[in-house]
Amino acid sequence: MLQKTSQSEVKRSSLRASYQEEDLYPIIDDLKMAHVSFIQNDSPMSIPMLCWRVENAIYIHGSRGSRLVKQLTGGSKSCVSFAELNAWVMAKSAFHHSANYRSAVLFGRFEAIEDDEVQLAVYENFIEQIESGRWQQVRTPNEKELKATTLLKMEINEGAVKIRTGGPIDDENDLSLPVWAGELPFIKQWGERIEYDAG
């Protein structure tokens, strides 16, 4: 269960909040894209990055010389957020239009993973999440590539999930208005493979 603190507790529409791993894990596993936020030189920074989960930890990676890696390996606190739009909620009034979504926010600190074997195992997990069996087909990272890249890990401890589902919540006086109301689903799916000719 996620730690519910003064920082992570959802106060607005709290009935949509969850602190359970069974609600959090699918969001991370399905999206694999997060915004990693931190403070650098007294200025807020937020960088979209690939992010994946292994057990109860999330991982990101970046160039060893990048400002993000330098900042996060220096012990900075970080906020990592995920969000997915699932539908527009079409109400009979402009005010009550909304969206159905899944979202999560995590708080913590990243640490660098230096052990080559551990790094390879985590990278393998990521590639296998993209497509099962692919790690055995591709060339694995060599020593130069491992040294040029920093793998960062954050244990999942503090955070919250917020999910909205269902239709519009209209005012009773608006229910008789002659305008369509309901949900407009946003459907996402993988398409057909596009061949790439390296030659």
C-alpha positions, -999 to +999 in steps of 0.1 A: +000+000+000+012+035-009+021+058+020-006+085+023+011+116+036+003+153+037+021+156+004+005+126-014-030+126+000-057+134-026-080+160-012-101+170-042-126+143-053-110+120-028-134+092-035-116+087-068-083+082-050-065+049-043-034+040-025-034+003-036-007-013-057-033-032-077-045+002-090-011+017-094+008-011-112-014-013-143-011+024-149+028+023-149+029-010-169+004+002-196+018+037-200+055+034-197+058+071-201+061+095-171+070+131-163+099+132-140+100+165-120+126+180-098+141+213-087+174+225-103+190+258-093+158+268-076+138+263-108+112+235-114+120+210-141+097+184-157+110+159-183+089+133-201+107+099-200+103+062-206+096+046-172+090+010-163+083-011-133+100-042-119+083-055-088+079-025-064+103-001-081+103+022-111+132+027-135+144+054-158+176+058-178+195+086-193+229+099-206+254+098-178+262+135-185+227+148-187+215+174-162+186+151-151+210+123-142+234+146-124+206+161-104+188+129-095+220+110-086+229+140-063+200+130-040+173+154-052+137+147-043+116+138-073+080+137-083+070+112-110+036+114-126+016+093-151-017+103-168-039+086-194-070+101-211-097+075-216-128+095-226-143+129-229-173+132-206-199+152-224-224+170-201-255+191-208-237+221-194-203+234-203-194+235-166-198+198-160-178+186-190-150+164-178-127+135-187-123+099-177-087+091-169-062+071-149-034+090-132-007+084-106+018+105-087+049+091-069+073+109-046+108+097-037+145+098-046+163+079-074+195+060-069+219+049-096+223+012-104+260+006-110+262-032-111+264-043-148+245-076-142+217-059-124+215-032-152+213-059-179+186-077-160+165-046-156+170-036-193+160-072-203+129-068-183+120-036-201+126-050-236+106-081-227+077-059-215+077-043-250+077-076-268+082-111-253+112-129-266+129-099-281+158-097-257+170-130-271+169-117-307+187-084-303+223-074-295+225-067-258+242-035-245+280-036-246+303-022-220+306+012-237+269+016-239+264+007-202+291+032-192+275+060-213+240+054-197+229+057-161+201+035-149+181+050-121+158+033-096+131+046-073+114+024-047+076+028-048+066+040-013+048+074-013+021+085-038-015+082-049-037+071-078-067+090-091-091+075-115-124+088-130-149+066-148-185+069-158-208+095-174-215+131-167-229+145-135-254+171-146-275+195-125-311+183-122-323+215-139-302+207-169-314+171-175-342+182-198-320+202-221-321+189-257-284+182-260-266+149-262-247+138-231-226+108-224-190+095-229-168+099-260-142+071-256-106+076-266-095+043-281-058+035-283-042+004-298-010-008-315-011-008-353+005-031-379+043-034-379+061-010-403+091-027-418+124-007-417+150-015-443+184-007-427+201-013-461 
